[in-house]
């Protein structure tokens, strides 16, 4: 029986992503960032605007850049410059794409795609950053193989099943069950782990010094053509 933490696959479009998935997109040709738990794919934007204005974006690809923005207005943070007597964008890593210059500039165009800067343009948003990542053990009853997935707490069991399909192409041919009152019962795939009665109690158990293997939620998958399935 294996007990492995499955390697991550990063090409699938999801409703929620783990920080690890976002961090994998960390280059000029594959650049994601997060802003207040929204995941932005800036790859095409950077590709079509390869100049110094994209350098800060490239350097921060795969990271959270929420600290660049005001959480209420979604505008770039600013400060009052006593030297110049004006309000200037606060860009400690250098001015980046769609940020206006501090003063008059002949090479600056006020026209933006969709009339919006990229951080307000929904076309670049591909999903959400999970606010709580959990580990889930999946036991294949037919093969007795046990695997561990990192999943987003906001995901439904059906979405978790889609993650599992990256390693078991026949995942939809299985019925997912959980142990309740000494009986294995079919899981409602439209619900989250919390909603099916598997709350995240990791903080409590960690504070008690209990090993993760002892409290990790477990799902059993039954192959539908297995003669022992009922």
WORADA-V720779 format. One record per pair of residues at least 6 apart in sequence whose ideal C-beta (glycine too) atoms are under 6 Angstrom apart, sorted by the first residue. I is the first residue (numbers start at 1). J is the second residue. Records with the same first field share a line. If there is no record, write none. Layout:
I: J + J
This chain:
1: 144 + 146
2: 145
3: 146
4: 147
5: 148
6: 147 + 149 + 167
8: 20
9: 166
10: 21 + 24
14: 127
15: 127
16: 128 + 130 + 152 + 154 + 155
17: 39 + 127 + 129
18: 130 + 133 + 150
22: 32 + 34
23: 62
25: 32 + 62
26: 61 + 62
28: 46 + 58
30: 43
31: 42 + 43 + 46 + 61
32: 39 + 41
33: 40 + 65
34: 64 + 129
35: 65 + 66 + 119
36: 66
37: 128 + 129
38: 125
39: 126 + 127 + 129
40: 124 + 125
41: 126
42: 57
45: 118
46: 54 + 57
49: 97
53: 96 + 97
54: 97
56: 93 + 94 + 96
57: 96
70: 77
74: 120
76: 89 + 99
77: 90
78: 87 + 89 + 90
79: 90
80: 87
81: 88
88: 102
89: 99
98: 112 + 117 + 118
101: 108
114: 121
118: 124
130: 152 + 154
132: 153
133: 150
134: 151 + 153 + 200
135: 148 + 150 + 216
136: 149 + 151 + 217
137: 148 + 216 + 218
138: 147 + 219
139: 146 + 220
140: 221
141: 220 + 222
142: 223 + 226
149: 163
151: 160
156: 190 + 192
157: 187 + 189
158: 189
161: 171
164: 171
165: 171
173: 224
174: 221 + 223
175: 222 + 224
176: 187 + 219 + 221
177: 184 + 186 + 220
178: 187 + 219
187: 196
198: 217
205: 215
222: 229
